[in-house]
Amino acid sequence: MSSIPLILQAEAHPGRTAIVDREGSHTYRDLLDASARAAAGLLAGRASLDGARIAFLMPSGFEHVAVEWGVWRAGGIAVPLTAQHPKPELAYELDLLKVEALVAHPESRALLGELAAERELPLHAASELLRAAPAALPDVRPERPALVVFTSGTTARPKGVVLSHANLAFQVETLVKAWGWRADDRILHVLPLHHVHGIVNVLCCPLWAGACCEMHAKFEPETAWARLAGGEITVFMAVPTIYARLIAAYEAQPPERRRELSARAAKLRLMVSGSAALPEETLRRWRELTGHVLLERYGMTEIGMALSNPLHGERRPRHVGQPLPGVEVKLRDEQGRPVGDGQPGELYVRGPGVFKQYWENPDATAASFVDGWFRTGDTAVLEDGSYRILGRNSVDIIKTGGYKVSALEIEDVLLKRPEIAECAVLGLPDPEWGERVCAVVVPKAGAAVSLDELRPWAKERLAGYKVPTRLVTLEALPRNAMGKVSKPEVLKIVQRMP
């Protein structure tokens, strides 16, 4: 009998629909049977994989989940890959983890075949694993490593975050309770599955609760709107970029269709935004369209979710709420001293969901913890009982003229300009000020943005030291695999300019 918490939960709902994908509907019994066969195929007669890293690349859907669960049930560590990463980055991940086997879908077989051949690794076809003959499976304890997910690598090469089954169970269970998950929920899943947002929040939570996860291989605004208005979906979670694209698709519809979409989307139980700061203008417009005040929360690869706005109660713009049950947080200054309410400080987190180590990187692990508290590297402020994230210390906190300036706050103001579609604010080295505030903007079609017009307007809304001193316009902002703007890449572009 398995001791993996998520498997134990699934065994309580055998006849319910677990996953709906492009191939059809699949029950929890289907998922348990398929994952058991995948585990047997990976074991190939062995008693246990004993922590072997197994990497896999396949579209979002039943097979992806069955293979991931199969790795877990065989005693291995799952390594989900993404086709959005270039081959050199995938090679780096495989080599760092010393992956022992790869599992491919037909769509990824050519790419994984090359990577496997170069490393003389076994390459399994997912469809064959799912048809393997049943076999005895090991008892995998909750404290065993379950998953390696890579950080975004904003300041260095990505690090492999090791999450145990116990870490995942805590992260999922606290969200299920906080967000009121029920067995009759149905979530629309349009996010990547190599990131904790897609893995934990949008996949594992419904499967823990006995609910249904409708999985789409990619996000398409028109398809997503059709499902949100279809009457079956009760929960939706996405990143701010997706909400912005949904708003644009909505506004392209005729008036009658817009009214229909608004009325039906209003019936959903819960809508959540995360993985990046939600612009206040997006929050306001989505509320106008659907009646929903998006629930913002805060988390990281290393900790899962730590802070959340309430399921019932006030959700304040640009705030991420309070600690989730069982999670402790505190704010500290650069010397590690406590800061008071209303004062910015680095966010420290402690709790059962926090990871224990980066893969084979003891120095980075040691540097990330102080007396058992994980240093997030994010600056936050506590205001009237609710936390507000000011930004990532490495890319979002600009030190100019002796002040610490939140790039996220400036971006939120600039996005209120009607001619600006997107923006990224960053600090450029300056011998006098330390850093200068630079605004990189993408104008809306047919519009132009002028620094001479922007600065006096911004000065009325921001303190003088926050006003941009340089303006750069681009046709598009570079993004990572989660759709989040990559500020290191933006900075490289700006630094190459005269």
N, C-alpha and C positions, 0 to 999 in steps of 0.2 A: 504494500500500500504506500502511495506517495505521501511525503510529508511537506510537499511544496504547497504553501497556502493557497495560491491561485488555482491549483489543480483540485484541491479539496473543495473549494468553493464551487467550481464547475460541476463536480460530482453531485451537488445538491439540486441541479437543474437539468437533468439529462434530456428531457423532451422539449425544452424551450429553444427558440431560435437564438443562436449566439451571433452568427455572422450572416450578412447578406452582401454578396459581391456580384460581379458581372457573370459569374457562373451559376448563381442561384442562391438558395437559402440553405443554411447548415446549422444543425442543432448542436447543443453542448455535447451530446453523445457522439455525434460525428466528429467533433473537434477532439474529444478524448480518445476515440478510437484511432483517428488519423495520427495524432501526436504520439500515441503509443507505438504505432507501426513505424513512424519516422525514428523514434528512439531506438527501436529494435534494429532498424537498418543501419543507423549510425554505430551502434554497438558491435554489430557483426560478430556476435559470439562472445564479446568481452563482458565482464560483470559490470563495469562502469567506465565512463569516459574520464573519470577522475580529474575534472577541471580542464579538460582539453578545450581550446578555443575553436569554435566552429563558426565560420563566417558564411553569410547567405545574402543573396541579392535577388529580390523578386517583387513584383507589383503588390500593392496593398490588396489584401484579400485573405481568404481562408487558408490557402497554402502557406502564405507567409506566417500566419499565426501557428498553424499546425507544425511547421518546421521549428519555429522558435520554441514552442512548448516541447517538441521532441528533443531538442538539444538539452533543455532543462531536465526532462524526465530521464535522459540517459546519463545525467551527472556532468554534463558539459557546461561551458560558458558561452552564451549566445553573443554573436557579434553581428548586428544588423548593418549592412552596407547600403549605400545609396548611389544610384546611377548619376546623381547630380555632382558627385565628386569625380574629378579627372583621374585617369589611371594612375599617375604618380602618387596621388594622395591615397588611393586605395592600396597601392603597393606599400606605402609607408605604414598604414594601419595594420596590414597583414604581417609585415615584418616585425613591427614593434611587439605585437602580441604573440608572435610565433604560432600563428594559426595552423591547425593540424589538418583541416579539411574545409572544402568549400561546397556550398549547395547552391545550385543555379536553377532558375526558371528559363524556359526557351529564349525569352527576351534578353537574358543576361549571359547566356551560355558562351557566346563568343568572347566577351570581355573576361569573364571568370576563367574560361578555358586558357586564355593567354597567361593570366596571372598564376593559375595552377601549374601549367606546364613549366613556367620559368622557375618555380619553386619546388617542382616535383611533388605536388600535393594531390591527394585524391579529390576528384570533382564528382559530386553526386547530382543527379537530376532529381529535383524535388518530387516529381510525379512518381518516380521509382521508389523513393524512400517511403512515400505515403502508401505504397502497396506492399511493403515488406511484410514478411511473416511475423506474427506476434512472438514475443519472447519475454522472459522474466526481466523486470526492470529494477534498478537499484533503488534503495530508499535514500532520497536526497534530503538532507536536513536543511531547515530554513537559514541557518547561518552560512551555508555554502554560497560562493559567488554564483550569480545568475547571469549577469549581463555586463558587457563593457560598452559604454557609450562615450564618444569622443567629444571633448570640449570644442568650442568654436575656434580656439586658437587666435584670440584677438591680439596677443602680444608675443606669442611664440608658437612653436609647432603644437598641434593639438595633443592633449593628454588623454589617456584612456582612463575613464572613471569606472571603477569596479563597484557594482551594486550587488548586494546579496539578495537572496529571496526574502530575508527578513526586512531589509531596507525597502524593497518593493511593496511588501505586504503592508508595512506601516504607511508608506506614502499613499497607497491606494485606499486603505481603510479609512484614513483620516479625511480624504476627499469625499468618499462615499457618504460619510456621516455629515460633513460640513455642507455638501451640496445636495443632499437629499436624494441620492440615487435610489431608484426603485426598479423592481423586476420588469415593470411594464414600460420603462423608458426605452427610447430608440434614438440613438445619436447618429448624426451624419459625420462621417470621418473623411476629411479631405487633406490631412496633414501628412508629412513624411514620417516614416517609421524608424528613423535612426536617431530620434531625439526624444527626450522625456515627455515633451508636450504630447506628441503623437502616441508614444508607447504607453505612458502611465495614465495621463489624464483622459485621453480620448479612447483608448483601447482597453486597458486593464480595468479601469473603473466600471464600465458597463459589464464586462465579463465577470467581475467580482460580484456584482449585484444580481446576476441572472438576467440582465437586460440584453438588448439587441444592438449590435454595432453594424451600421450600414457603411461599407468601405468602398470608396472610389479611388481608382488608381491615380487620378490627378484631379486638381481643382479646375472646374470650368464654371464661370459665374452663372451662365444660363441654366446649366444642369443643377447647380446648387440651389438656385432660386426655385426651380421646379420642385425639388424635393422639400425645401423649407415650406413651400406653399401646398404640399401634397396631402397634408393632414396626418401623416404617420410620425414624422420627426418630432421629438419632444425636447431634445437638447442639441445645442450646436456650440462648438468651440473652435476658435480660429485665431490667427495672428492679425494685427492691425491692417496689414497690406491686403489681406483677403476681404476684410470688411470694407476697405476703400474700393476695391474692385466690385464688390457686390453693390455698393452705393452707386457707382458709375453705371453698372448694368441696369439697375433699377431706374435711374434717371433717363435711360435711353428707351424705356418702354412708353407706350401710349398711356394717357391718363387712366383709362378704365382698368388696364392691366396693373398699373401701379397701385390703385385702390385695392385690387384683389390681392396682390402680394402683401400689402401692408396688413390687411385684415387677417390673412391666414398666418403670417409670421408672428403676429401678436399672440397667437394661441400656444406657441412653444412655451415650455416650462422654464427654460434657462438658456441664456446665451452668455458665453465667457470669452474674454479676450486676454491674450498673454503672449509671452516670448519677446515682446518689445513694448516700449511705451506707447500707449494709445493716445493719439492726438485728441485734445478736447473737442475739436471741430468734428472729428469722426464720431466721438461719443454722442455729441449733440445731434448730429444728422441721423445717426442710427436710431436714436430715441424718437425722433420725428417720424421716421419711416415705419418703425415696428412697435413703438411703445415700450421697448426693452431698454433699460439702462444696463449696458454691458457690465458684467461682473469682472473686474480686474483682479488679478492675483499676481504674486511674485514667487518665482522659483529659479532654480539653477540645476544643471546636470548633476552636480555633486550632492544636492540636498532634496531634490524633488520640489514640492511646493512648501513654502514656509509661511507666507502671508496671504490672506484672502479677504476681500470684501464680503459682507454677510449675504447669505442666501435671502434672508428677509431683513430688511432694514436699509438705512441710507447708504448709498454708494456715491462717494464724492469724487468728482473729476480729478484725475492725476494722482489719486491715492490708491493704495493696494491693501488697505485694511489692517487687520490685526493677525497675530500668530494663530495658526491652525492648532487644534487640540493636540497636545503632546509635543509641540514645538516651542522652544525658547529662543528669544532673540534679544540682542542688546546693541547699543551704539557706542562706539569708542572713537576717540580722536587719534591723531597720528602717533601719540605717545602711549596709546592704550588706555587712556583715562576715560571715565564715563562722561557723556555729554548730556545736557539737560534737554527738556522738551523744547522744540523749536530750534535746536542747534543741530547742524549737520554732523554726521559721524559715519564711520564705516560700520556696516551691518555685520554682526557676528550671529551665527546660528548654531544651536545644539539640539539634538533629538535623535530618536531611533531611525529616522529616515536618512540621516547624514551618512555619506559614504565613509569608508575607512581608509582607502588608499587610491592613489593613481598607480596604474599598472607599471611595475618595475621602475618607479620614480620616487624613491624614498626622500630625496632632498625636497622635491616639490610638495610632497605630502606633508613633511615636517614643517615647511614654511607656511602651509595653509592652515595650521591649527595652533591655537594658543590655549593651553590648559583645557583641552578638550572641546574648545569652541572653534568652529570653522569660520575663517575670515573670507567673506564673500567677495571682497574687492569692489563692492558697490557702496556708494554713499547714499544715505537716507536721512530723513528727518521725521520726528514724531510730532504730529500736529493734532491737538484735540483728540487724542486716543487713536489716531489712524496714521499709518506710515505712508510717506511719499518718497519714492525713489528719485534721487537727483541724477543718478547716472553711474556708469562704470568709471572707476577711478582712472583707468588707463586711457579711456577714449572720450568720456563724457564730462569729466570735470576739468575745466580750463582754469589755470592759475594765472591771473592777469592783474597786475598792479597791486599785489598783496591780497586779492580776493580769490575765493573759490567760486567759480561760476558754473552752473548747471547748463550744459549744452541742450539738454532735453527741454528745459523751460523756455529757452530762446526759440527752439524749433517749434514749440507749441504755439508761441505767439506769431511767428512768421507764417505758419500755415493758415492763419486767419486772413492773410492777404489774398484777395480773389485771383491775382495773377500767378500765384505760386502753387504748383501741383505737388511738389515734394521738396524736402530740404534736409540738409545735414549740416550741423554746426560743429566746428572743431577748432582747436587751438593751434596756431602757427607760431613757431619760435620767434621771439622778438627780444633784442638786447635791452630795450628800455622797460617793457612791460612784462617780460618773462614769456608771455604768450599773447597773441592778438586773436580776437574773435573773428573767425572767417565763416561766412554763410555760403554754402554750396546749394544752389537751388535749381530745380527743373521747372521752367515756366510752363503754364498751361498753353495749349495750342493757340498760336496766333498772338500770344501775350509777350511782353518784354518786362524785365525787372531792372530797375535802376538803383544803384547804391545811393545816389543823391536823393531819390524819393523815399527809399526804404529807411534810411537812418533817422530822419526827423520823426517819421511815423513810429518807428520802434522806440525812439527815445521817450515818447509819451507813455509807453507801456512797459518799459524796462528801465532799470537803473542805468545811469550813464556808462558804467564800466562794462555793461553787458551788450551794448550796441555793437553790431558788426562793423569792423573797420575794413574788411575786404569782402568782395562779392564775386563769386564764380558761378557761371551758369553752365549746366551740362544738359545733354539730351536725356540722360538716364543716370540713376545712381546704381553703382555695383551692389549686388546683394549676395548673401550666402545661401546655403541650401534651404534654410528655413524662411527665406524671403525677407530677412532682416537686412537693412542697409549695413554694408561692411565699411565702417569708418576708416580702418587701416588702408583699405583700397582707395577710398575717397582721398585720403591724405596723400597717398602716392601720386594720384592724378594731379592734385593741386601743386605738389612740390615739383612736378615736371614742367609746370607752366612757368613762363617768364614772369 
